[in-house]
């Protein structure tokens, strides 16, 4: 019921947004016409009078559409309350096991999760601001149960655990991508493999990737603090982030350091898999395209620019890898000029592993160096500039795409060796197909 109500609310928000875009298109067209009529003294005055009449009429119609739209939403909500009364109860996750992709009911649940994650990536900040029921809260998944930051705990006796933080537009299920082809088990992931081989208990974060990275970083920090406080036997915590997840982890560590949290003393290793520490080229391109289109006063360009501007704050943070509130507070997120970023150093006494991939089989190939794994370039994935002053290990692989970094056998071997205490050193190789 909650998701159904959230979908209905989002549809009505989309109607309002469409009305606003129609209004902007009308105004842009009118300005184009007036630029011509203003050059003709005999019609200039009359043209502007006609335009004012048009504006009043158009705004009246569009306002009526918005009013009707919200009226319909109120009626729908009342109908839902009458038809589906009661508390929806606790959300039950899709089991992370091999039959989840073959059992029909489980597959439907997986697809539903995937769509929800994608919607949160695109408009997650809007969902959060509107308190839409489609928004995903910061949760920790342990086994087949979700915990909020105030209730999470590890199985009794757990001494080693690893927290896996997914990237943009995905959920904890992304760690199982291509599990069948890589590990002969559709439910296999780095988490299940490290638990099998080394007894490291997996924890999966689930969060709204459309929110600011710093907002998610604070939420993750609180979740880890509560989890560690309720897990007295825990001795070692390993943090693994894919793409945006690596940035959220760094943000959480930063805010944990500011608050002098005890859980930081449990962290031994941090793995960042294809994380855009120095920014993502696609978001940089999107920023330039938005600025260029917005500067051209034509209906087609302005409407397209407004649609691009509507991408979530989380996506915009990927432009330069923004990690803290200071990176965006009081700044225009769509400005073409780089607003600069706060320096966020790495944690002392923690081993960092920055892992990257390139599209080409040869990691040294110029094309691979140029486009990276299609979403993140190698230099960006190899850590912030400040990382040069910290002990780190880097690994890069050819013939591996961005999403494959989450479950690739070659990357798993890097994680496994490191967690066994073996220093892998710089690694460069061709990932198996």
C-alpha positions in Angstrom: 0.0 0.0 0.0 2.8 2.4 0.9 4.4 1.9 -2.5 1.1 2.3 -4.3 0.4 5.6 -2.5 4.0 6.7 -3.3 3.5 5.9 -7.0 0.2 7.9 -7.1 1.8 10.9 -5.4 4.8 10.8 -7.8 2.4 10.7 -10.8 0.6 13.8 -9.6 4.0 15.5 -8.9 4.9 14.7 -12.5 1.6 16.3 -13.8 2.4 19.5 -11.9 6.0 19.5 -13.3 4.6 19.0 -16.9 2.3 21.9 -16.4 5.2 24.1 -15.3 7.2 23.0 -18.4 4.3 23.8 -20.7 4.1 27.2 -19.1 7.8 27.8 -19.6 7.5 26.6 -23.3 4.7 29.1 -23.8 6.7 31.9 -22.3 9.8 31.1 -24.3 7.7 31.1 -27.5 6.1 34.5 -26.6 9.5 36.0 -25.9 10.7 34.8 -29.3 7.8 36.5 -31.0 8.1 39.7 -29.0 11.8 40.0 -30.0 10.6 40.4 -33.5 7.5 42.6 -32.9 9.5 44.9 -30.7 11.5 45.9 -33.8 8.3 47.1 -35.5 7.1 50.3 -33.7 3.5 50.1 -35.2 2.8 46.7 -33.7 5.0 46.7 -30.6 2.4 48.0 -28.2 -0.4 45.9 -29.5 1.7 42.8 -29.5 2.5 43.2 -25.8 -1.1 43.8 -24.9 -2.1 40.6 -26.8 0.7 38.8 -25.0 -0.6 39.9 -21.5 -4.1 38.6 -22.4 -2.5 35.3 -23.6 -0.5 35.0 -20.4 -3.5 35.6 -18.1 -5.6 33.1 -20.0 -2.8 30.5 -20.1 -1.9 30.8 -16.5 -5.6 30.5 -15.5 -6.0 27.3 -17.5 -2.8 25.8 -16.2 -3.5 26.7 -12.6 -6.9 25.0 -12.9 -5.2 21.9 -14.2 -2.9 21.9 -11.1 -5.9 22.4 -8.8 -7.8 19.6 -10.3 -4.8 17.4 -10.2 -4.4 17.8 -6.5 -8.1 17.4 -5.9 -8.0 14.0 -7.7 -5.1 13.0 -5.5 -7.0 13.7 -2.3 -9.9 11.6 -3.5 -7.6 8.8 -4.5 -5.9 8.8 -1.0 -9.3 8.6 0.7 -10.3 5.7 -1.5 -7.1 3.9 -0.7 -7.6 4.4 3.0 -11.1 2.9 2.7 -10.1 0.0 0.4 -6.8 -0.9 2.1 -6.9 -0.1 5.8 -4.3 -1.0 8.3 -0.6 -0.9 8.9 1.5 -2.2 6.0 3.9 -3.7 8.5 7.7 -4.3 8.2 9.2 -4.6 4.8 10.4 -8.1 4.0 13.5 -8.3 1.7 13.8 -10.6 -1.2 16.0 -13.6 0.0 19.5 -13.4 -1.3 19.8 -16.9 -2.5 20.2 -18.7 -5.8 16.5 -19.4 -6.5 15.6 -15.7 -6.3 16.1 -15.3 -10.0 14.2 -18.5 -10.9 11.3 -18.4 -8.5 8.6 -16.2 -10.1 7.5 -14.5 -6.9 11.1 -13.8 -5.8 11.9 -12.5 -9.3 9.0 -10.1 -9.2 10.2 -8.8 -5.8 13.7 -8.4 -7.2 12.4 -6.4 -10.2 10.3 -4.2 -7.9 13.4 -3.5 -5.8 15.4 -2.6 -8.9 12.8 -0.2 -10.2 12.4 1.4 -6.7 16.2 1.9 -6.5 16.3 3.5 -10.0 13.4 5.9 -9.2 15.2 7.0 -6.0 18.4 7.6 -8.0 16.6 10.0 -10.4 14.3 11.9 -8.1 15.3 10.7 -4.6 15.9 14.1 -3.2 12.4 15.1 -4.4 10.9 12.0 -2.8 12.6 12.8 0.5 11.5 16.4 0.5 7.9 15.4 -0.2 8.1 12.5 2.3 6.9 10.3 -0.6 6.4 6.6 0.4 8.6 5.5 -2.4 11.7 7.0 -0.7 14.2 4.5 0.6 15.5 5.1 4.1 19.0 4.2 5.3 18.8 0.6 6.3 21.2 -2.2 7.1 20.4 -5.7 5.8 21.7 -8.6 7.9 20.7 -12.0 6.6 17.1 -11.6 5.3 16.0 -8.8 7.5 16.2 -5.0 7.3 17.1 -2.9 10.3 16.9 0.8 10.8 19.8 2.6 12.4 18.3 2.2 15.9 17.8 -1.5 15.9 20.6 -3.2 13.9 22.7 -5.8 15.5 25.0 -8.6 14.4 24.6 -12.3 15.2 26.0 -13.2 18.6 29.7 -13.9 18.6 30.5 -12.0 15.3 34.1 -10.9 15.4 34.7 -9.9 11.8 32.1 -8.2 9.5 32.1 -6.4 6.2 29.7 -3.6 5.2 28.8 -3.4 1.5 27.5 -0.1 0.2 26.0 -0.1 -3.3 26.2 2.6 -5.9 23.8 4.9 -7.7 20.5 3.6 -8.8 20.9 0.1 -7.3 20.2 -1.8 -4.1 22.0 -4.5 -2.2 21.0 -7.0 -4.9 23.5 -5.3 -7.3 26.3 -7.2 -5.4 24.9 -10.4 -6.9 25.0 -9.2 -10.6 26.3 -11.9 -12.9 26.7 -14.2 -9.9 25.5 -17.2 -12.0 28.1 -16.7 -14.7 30.9 -15.8 -12.3 30.3 -18.1 -9.4 27.7 -20.6 -10.7 25.3 -19.3 -8.1 22.8 -16.4 -8.9 22.8 -15.4 -5.2 26.6 -15.3 -4.8 28.3 -12.1 -3.9 31.5 -10.8 -2.3 29.6 -10.9 1.0 28.6 -14.6 0.7 32.0 -15.6 -0.6 34.0 -13.9 2.1 31.6 -15.4 4.7 32.1 -18.8 3.2 35.9 -18.5 2.9 36.9 -16.4 5.9 33.9 -16.3 8.2 33.4 -12.5 7.6 29.7 -11.7 8.3 28.2 -9.6 5.5 26.1 -6.4 6.1 24.4 -4.6 3.2 23.5 -1.0 3.3 20.3 0.1 1.5 19.8 3.8 0.9 18.3 6.6 -1.3 21.0 7.3 -3.8 19.2 10.5 -5.0 20.0 12.3 -1.7 23.2 14.2 -1.1 26.2 12.1 -0.6 27.0 13.9 2.7 23.4 13.3 3.9 23.7 9.6 3.2 27.2 9.7 4.8 25.8 11.1 8.0 23.0 8.5 8.0 25.4 5.7 7.4 27.7 6.9 10.2 24.8 6.8 12.6 23.8 3.3 11.4 27.3 2.0 11.9 27.6 3.6 15.3 24.4 1.9 16.5 25.3 -1.4 15.0 28.8 -1.5 16.6 27.4 -0.4 20.0 25.0 -3.4 19.9 27.7 -5.8 18.7 30.2 -6.1 21.7 32.2 -9.0 20.2 33.0 -7.2 17.0 36.7 -6.8 16.5 37.1 -5.8 12.8 34.9 -3.9 10.4 35.7 -3.9 6.7 34.0 -1.3 4.5 33.4 -2.0 0.8 31.8 0.5 -1.5 31.0 0.4 -5.2 30.9 3.6 -7.2 28.9 6.2 -5.2 29.0 3.8 -2.3 32.7 4.4 -1.9 32.1 8.1 -1.6 29.3 7.6 1.0 31.7 5.5 3.0 34.4 8.2 3.0 31.7 10.7 4.0 30.6 8.5 6.9 34.2 8.1 8.0 34.7 11.9 7.9 31.7 12.6 10.0 32.5 9.7 12.4 36.0 11.3 12.8 34.4 14.7 13.6 32.2 13.1 16.3 35.1 11.0 17.6 33.1 7.8 17.2 34.5 4.6 18.7 33.5 2.5 15.7 36.3 4.0 13.6 38.7 2.0 15.8 37.2 -1.2 14.4 37.8 -0.3 10.8 40.8 -2.1 9.3 40.3 -1.8 5.6 38.3 0.3 3.1 37.7 -0.9 -0.5 36.5 1.5 -3.1 35.5 -0.2 -6.3 35.2 2.2 -9.3 34.4 5.2 -7.0 34.6 8.6 -8.7 36.8 10.3 -6.1 37.7 13.1 -8.5 34.4 13.2 -10.3 32.5 11.3 -13.0 32.7 12.5 -16.6 29.1 11.8 -17.5 27.8 14.1 -14.8 30.3 16.7 -15.9 29.0 16.4 -19.4 25.4 16.7 -18.1 26.3 19.8 -16.2 27.7 21.5 -19.3 24.8 20.4 -21.5 22.3 21.8 -19.0 24.1 25.1 -19.0 24.4 25.4 -22.7 20.7 24.4 -23.4 19.5 26.7 -20.6 21.3 29.7 -22.2 19.3 29.3 -25.5 15.9 30.9 -25.1 13.9 28.4 -27.2 11.1 26.1 -26.0 12.9 22.9 -27.0 16.2 23.9 -25.4 14.7 25.4 -22.2 12.4 22.5 -21.5 15.2 20.0 -22.0 17.5 22.1 -19.7 14.8 22.1 -17.0 14.4 18.3 -17.3 18.2 17.9 -16.9 18.2 20.3 -14.0 15.7 18.0 -12.3 18.2 15.2 -11.9 18.8 14.4 -8.2 21.2 16.0 -5.9 23.0 12.7 -5.5 23.7 12.6 -9.2 24.9 16.2 -9.2 27.3 15.4 -6.3 29.1 12.9 -8.6 30.3 15.8 -10.8 33.2 16.4 -8.5 32.8 13.7 -5.9 31.3 16.0 -3.2 31.5 14.4 0.2 30.6 17.0 2.8 27.9 19.6 3.4 30.3 22.4 2.7 30.7 21.2 -0.9 27.1 22.2 -1.7 25.6 24.5 1.0 25.0 28.0 -0.5 26.4 26.9 -3.9 24.6 26.6 -7.3 24.8 22.9 -8.1 24.3 23.7 -11.8 27.0 26.3 -12.1 29.5 25.7 -14.9 32.4 26.9 -12.7 33.9 24.4 -10.3 32.8 25.6 -6.9 35.7 23.7 -5.2 35.6 21.0 -2.6 36.6 20.6 1.0 39.6 18.4 1.6 38.5 15.1 3.2 41.6 13.2 4.2 41.7 9.4 4.6 41.6 7.7 7.9 44.9 7.1 9.6 45.9 3.5 10.5 43.4 2.1 7.9 44.5 0.2 4.7 42.8 1.7 1.6 42.3 -0.3 -1.6 41.3 1.7 -4.7 40.2 -0.6 -7.5 39.6 0.5 -11.1 38.7 -1.0 -14.4 39.0 -0.1 -18.1 36.9 -1.2 -21.0 39.8 -2.5 -23.1 41.5 -5.8 -22.4 44.9 -4.1 -22.1 44.7 -1.8 -19.1 47.4 0.4 -20.7 45.5 0.9 -23.9 44.9 4.7 -24.7 41.2 4.2 -25.3 40.9 2.4 -21.9 42.8 5.3 -20.2 40.4 7.8 -21.9 37.0 6.2 -21.1 37.8 4.0 -18.1 35.1 1.5 -17.3 32.5 3.6 -19.3 31.4 5.6 -16.2 34.5 6.3 -14.1 38.1 7.0 -15.3 41.0 5.3 -13.8 42.6 8.4 -12.2 39.3 9.2 -10.5 38.9 5.7 -9.2 42.4 5.5 -7.8 41.5 7.9 -5.0 41.5 11.5 -4.1 44.6 13.6 -4.6 45.2 13.5 -0.9 45.5 9.7 -1.0 49.0 10.1 -2.3 50.1 10.8 1.2 48.6 7.7 2.7 49.5 4.0 2.4 47.2 2.6 -0.2 47.0 -0.3 -2.6 45.7 0.1 -6.1 44.4 -2.5 -8.6 43.2 -2.1 -12.1 41.7 -4.6 -14.5 41.2 -4.6 -18.2 38.1 -5.9 -19.9 35.9 -5.2 -16.9 32.9 -2.8 -17.0 31.8 -0.5 -14.2 29.0 -2.8 -12.9 31.1 -5.9 -13.1 33.5 -4.5 -10.4 30.8 -5.5 -7.8 31.1 -9.3 -8.3 34.0 -10.1 -10.6 36.2 -13.1 -9.6 39.4 -11.2 -10.2 38.3 -8.4 -7.9 37.1 -10.9 -5.3 40.6 -12.4 -5.2 42.0 -8.9 -4.3 39.5 -8.6 -1.5 40.2 -12.1 -0.2 44.0 -11.7 -0.2 43.7 -8.4 1.6 41.3 -9.7 4.2 43.7 -12.7 4.8 46.4 -10.1 5.6 48.3 -10.6 2.3 49.7 -7.4 0.8 48.7 -7.5 -2.8 50.6 -4.4 -3.8 49.8 -2.6 -7.1 47.9 -5.0 -9.4 47.3 -4.6 -13.1 45.8 -7.3 -15.2 43.2 -8.6 -17.5 40.1 -9.8 -15.8 38.7 -13.2 -16.9 35.6 -13.3 -19.0 
